[in-house]
Amino acid sequence: MGRKLTCALLGVLLALGAAPAAAQSQDFTDEPGYVEFDRLADLSRGEEIVEIHLTQPLLGLAQWAVRDEDPELAEMLAGLKLLRVNVFSFTNEEAGSLAGDIDAITDRLAGEGWNRIVKVRDEDELWNVMVLMDTEGGTEGAPLLNGLAIVGMGNEDSDFRYSEGHSNEAVFVNVVGRLDFAK
């Protein structure tokens, strides 16, 4: 096995071993860009389909993996602190309450200075994409993001669905960290 591959595998094993402890010990609730939506996932009586919770050192591993092929992406990844994705199913009876909760989250975020860049609402789905811009700006005056949130839901007739086995799905994504688009 080549030296680079051995080092890469060792890095993956170390990162995977350290990730659960690091994720549990890190508190991101005071970070700009953090969105609290754990309560919504707890409200669902449906099954969780996907849960992704990436912090350092796993995000650092991703940065390391792309550094040679895409140094700009690697530099942008260096500013990330947290990536969370939760997808869960919900019942038709929960749909109205969940839509109200999603509206409450996005209204609260807007009140805290987040900008809504996408909103889709029809009979089959409700989606919001919001960003928290840094007022200081990034390198060379480029835009700087402190956070990204994607909050939405769809039923079996919506265009977006994670899996075919579930009729109603809610998706919550939160990216926390400084993303400097000049890098």
Disulfide bonds with the S-S distance in Angstrom:
none
